[in-house]
Amino acid sequence: MEAITKRQIKAIWALAHRGGLNAEDLHKQIESSVGKRSLRQLSREEAARVIQGLLPKTGVEELALPAATVKIEGTTSAQRAFISRLIWEIGWDERSLLRLAYRMYGVRRFADLTVRQASGLIEALKAINRRHAA
């Protein structure tokens, strides 16, 4: 089981603050959701359940990810959205993504990526995201 990420911890505290929960109330909420009192003891899956449980208290129905901003013409819309989500999670910008694409495939523009190359880029971003989360 993978441990909770720093991003999940920040999200939980932000949602608790937005929902008007103090630390004690948050820990009670966590205990009622997953049976643990400490945030650091949670797995990623448990943290996701806690986050989902906190959303109704904040008036938010679901977490919104930023809109897909990367314009990669030679790929599918699903690939573009997934790439945008991954670079947002990692904390990169388009310039960092383009450097990675250049190192991997020698392309100087996103429009030059093929669907297959975009798939490889996604796999590389997923690996980077896993390392950042650890």
C-alpha positions as CSV (number, residue, x, y, z in Angstrom):
1,M,0.0,0.0,0.0
2,E,1.4,3.4,-1.0
3,A,1.6,6.1,1.7
4,I,-0.3,9.3,1.6
5,T,1.2,12.0,-0.6
6,K,2.2,15.5,0.5
7,R,-0.4,16.8,-2.0
8,Q,-3.1,14.8,-0.4
9,I,-2.2,16.0,3.0
10,K,-2.3,19.6,1.8
11,A,-5.7,18.9,0.1
12,I,-7.1,17.4,3.3
13,W,-6.0,20.4,5.4
14,A,-7.3,22.9,2.8
15,L,-10.7,21.2,2.6
16,A,-10.9,21.0,6.4
17,H,-10.1,24.7,6.7
18,R,-12.7,25.5,4.0
19,G,-15.3,23.4,5.7
20,G,-14.6,25.1,9.1
21,L,-13.1,22.0,10.8
22,N,-10.5,22.4,13.4
23,A,-7.7,19.9,13.9
24,E,-9.7,17.8,16.4
25,D,-12.8,17.7,14.2
26,L,-10.6,16.7,11.2
27,H,-9.1,13.9,13.1
28,K,-12.5,12.7,14.2
29,Q,-13.6,12.8,10.6
30,I,-10.6,10.8,9.5
31,E,-11.2,8.2,12.3
32,S,-14.8,7.8,11.3
33,S,-13.9,7.5,7.6
34,V,-11.0,5.0,7.8
35,G,-10.4,4.2,11.4
36,K,-7.1,6.0,11.9
37,R,-6.4,9.2,13.8
38,S,-3.2,10.3,12.1
39,L,-2.9,11.6,8.6
40,R,0.6,10.2,8.2
41,Q,-0.7,6.7,8.8
42,L,-3.1,6.8,5.8
43,S,-2.5,5.1,2.5
44,R,-3.2,6.9,-0.8
45,E,-6.6,5.1,-1.1
46,E,-7.6,6.0,2.4
47,A,-6.6,9.6,1.9
48,A,-8.8,9.7,-1.3
49,R,-11.7,8.4,0.8
50,V,-11.1,11.1,3.4
51,I,-11.0,13.8,0.7
52,Q,-14.2,12.5,-0.8
53,G,-15.8,12.6,2.7
54,L,-14.7,16.2,3.2
55,L,-16.0,17.5,-0.1
56,P,-19.7,17.8,1.0
57,K,-18.7,19.8,4.1
58,T,-17.1,22.4,1.8
59,G,-20.0,22.7,-0.6
60,V,-17.8,21.3,-3.4
61,E,-19.2,18.3,-5.2
62,E,-15.9,17.2,-6.8
63,L,-12.4,18.3,-7.1
64,A,-11.8,20.3,-10.3
65,L,-8.6,19.9,-12.1
66,P,-7.4,22.7,-14.3
67,A,-8.6,22.7,-17.8
68,A,-6.3,21.1,-20.4
69,T,-4.0,23.9,-21.5
70,V,-1.3,22.1,-23.4
71,K,-1.9,22.2,-27.2
72,I,-0.6,19.1,-28.7
73,E,-2.1,18.8,-32.2
74,G,-0.8,15.3,-33.3
75,T,-2.5,13.5,-30.4
76,T,-6.0,12.6,-29.2
77,S,-8.0,14.9,-26.9
78,A,-7.9,12.2,-24.2
79,Q,-4.1,12.2,-24.4
80,R,-3.9,16.0,-24.2
81,A,-6.2,16.1,-21.2
82,F,-4.2,13.3,-19.4
83,I,-0.9,15.1,-20.2
84,S,-2.3,18.3,-18.8
85,R,-3.4,16.7,-15.6
86,L,-0.1,14.9,-15.1
87,I,2.0,18.1,-15.6
88,W,-0.3,19.9,-13.2
89,E,0.1,17.2,-10.6
90,I,3.9,17.2,-11.1
91,G,4.0,21.0,-11.0
92,W,5.5,21.5,-14.4
93,D,4.8,24.0,-17.1
94,E,4.6,23.6,-20.9
95,R,8.3,24.4,-21.3
96,S,9.3,21.6,-19.0
97,L,7.1,19.2,-20.9
98,L,8.6,20.3,-24.2
99,R,12.1,19.7,-22.9
100,L,11.1,16.2,-21.9
101,A,9.5,15.6,-25.4
102,Y,12.6,16.9,-27.0
103,R,14.9,14.6,-25.0
104,M,12.7,11.6,-25.7
105,Y,11.7,12.1,-29.3
106,G,13.7,15.0,-30.7
107,V,10.6,17.1,-31.4
108,R,10.8,20.9,-31.1
109,R,7.0,21.4,-31.2
110,F,4.1,19.5,-29.6
111,A,2.4,19.4,-33.0
112,D,5.2,17.1,-34.2
113,L,4.3,14.4,-31.7
114,T,2.5,11.3,-32.9
115,V,-0.1,9.4,-31.0
116,R,2.4,6.7,-30.2
117,Q,5.0,9.2,-29.0
118,A,2.4,10.9,-26.8
119,S,1.6,7.5,-25.2
120,G,5.3,7.2,-24.4
121,L,5.4,10.7,-23.0
122,I,2.4,9.9,-20.8
123,E,4.1,6.8,-19.4
124,A,7.2,8.9,-18.6
125,L,5.1,11.5,-16.9
126,K,3.3,8.9,-14.9
127,A,6.7,7.5,-13.7
128,I,7.9,11.0,-12.8
129,N,4.6,11.6,-10.9
130,R,5.1,8.4,-8.9
131,R,8.6,9.5,-8.0
132,H,7.4,12.9,-6.9
133,A,4.6,11.5,-4.8
134,A,7.0,9.1,-3.0
